[in-house]
Amino acid sequence: MNEDELNISIRKFLKMVGVNSQREIEHAVARAVREGTITGTETLPARMTLEIAGLRLKAEFDGEIRLEPGAAP
């Protein structure tokens, strides 16, 4: 195994996930505000699941997306 190649590959994957996830969240928030589903002041619980079948890895990460500073859940 080449440690440098592994590290580069992981970083590229995480960058792609981060950029695309941010875009998807921004579009979903804009759509929900436009449709009146949310007001745009909420704090929304969020969960990300990372799966790599070949490693039998399934890791879940919980957090929140705040739409305003100090927003309530």
N, C-alpha and C positions, 0 to 999 in steps of 0.2 A: 504494500500500500504506500502511495506517495502522499505524505502528510500535507505538502504544499498544495497539491492538486485537490485534495479533499477540502482544505480550508478555502481555497478559491471557489470551488464549486458550491460549497455551503453558502458563502457570502453572496454569490451571484443569485442563488435560489432565494435567499432571504430578501435581497434587494428587490427582486421581481415580485415576491409576495407582498412586501411592504408597499411598494409603489401602486400595484394593482389593487390591493386591499383598500388603501386610502382613497383611491378613485371611486371604487364601488361604494364605500361608506358615504363619501361626499354626495354622490348621485342619489343614493337611497335617502339620505337626510333631506336633500333638496326636494325630491319627489314627495316625501311624506309631509313636509311643511306645505308644499303647494297643494296637496290633496287634503290638508287639514287633519291628517292622522296624528300629527304631533304639532306642538306650538313652536318648537325651536328653542325652548328653554330647558328641556329635560336633561337628565343624566340617564343614559341608556346602558343597561348591563350588556356586556359583550363576551363572547366565548370564541376562541380560535382553537381548532383541532389540527394537529400536525400528525399525518400518517405516512409511514414509510413501510409498506407491506414487506419488502425484502428483509427488513430488520425487525419485523414484528413490533414496530414502534407506533404507539398511539398516545400522544401527549396533549392534554387540554390545558389551555391558558385562559383564565378569567380576568376580566377587567371591566372598565366602563368607558363610555364615550360621553364626554360632557359637551353640551351645546352652548353653555354659558358659564362664565366663572362662578363658582359657588353654587351651581345648579343643584337642585334637590332631585333625589331619585324619583 
